Amino acid sequence: MKAGHNYYVYIVQCSDGMYYTGVTNDLERRLREHNEGLNEKCFTFKRRPVQLKYEEHFNDIRNAIAWEKQVKGWSRKKKESLFIRDWSEIGRLGKLKGDKRNAAENPSAGSG
């Protein structure tokens, strides 16, 4: 994957309620792959079907990967606040956990 294209950070909810966060350059294809169960070793394989809860577009893969890594470390409540883009709640939850990152910052800034 190269810079200057379309990349997506996404979160799906699995059939057991768990969340899976990933990054892809083709969101429709990736969701189809999750739901078809093409890879037995994939986290979502035994948790199908999955439902898209969040997506964020990036033009630069480095920004997408950085955002994916940040979001993967978030609590369930913080991710659920992200689904509705409640930035004040995300910031509040970050402060409660001692999160030193600026969680309320818009992830699209600088990504086009």
C-alpha positions, 0 to 999 in steps of 0.5 A: 500500500502506498501513500496518496491513495484511499485507505480506511480504518474500520471497526466491525462488531462481531456476532458475539459483540466483540469489536475488530479494528482494521485497515484496508484499501478496499472496504467493501472487499474487506467486509465481504472477506470478513463475512465469507470467512476466507481465513480460519485464523482471522479473529472474525472467522468464528464471530461472523457475521460482522457489521460495520460500525465505523469507518474513516478515510485516509489518503496516506497509509501511514496516517491510517496505520497510526490511527488504527494503532491508536484506536485499537488501544481504546476501551469499548466505551471510547470506541462506541463514542467514536461511532457517534463521533462524540469527541467530548466524550472521547476526550473525557474518557481519555482523561479518566484513563490517563490517556496522554494522547489528544484523543479529541483531535479529529483523525482526518486532519491532514489526511485529506 
